Amino acid sequence: MGQEMLNTLALPLLFSMLAGTYAYLRFPDRRTRVLLTLILFQLVGAYGYRSQPEMALFSLLALHGLIVFALLLHSLQTPRPELAPERIRRK
């Protein structure tokens, strides 16, 4: 009975780590939405851990949290591109 939550959350958390890292690195314009999605996956996993605490699920959540934290830290350190000034046509 104790393995149910781990079996339920293992593949979604692994997928979110792999796909989220790929999307974060491949599409810089979508980074904020990717980070939000990863944080929401982390919250779902935390609820699952709260329902049925296990060491294996905690380890998976710790790894997921480490990846989310690293991507968030990278996002905060990366300078934001500034908008180009508008060009005004003169007649």
Secondary structure, 3 states (H helix, E strand, C coil): CCCHHHHHHHHHHHHHHHHHHHHHHHCHHHHHHHHHHHHHHHHHHHHHHHHCCCHHHHHHHHHHHHHHHHHHHHHHHCCCCCCCCCCCCCC
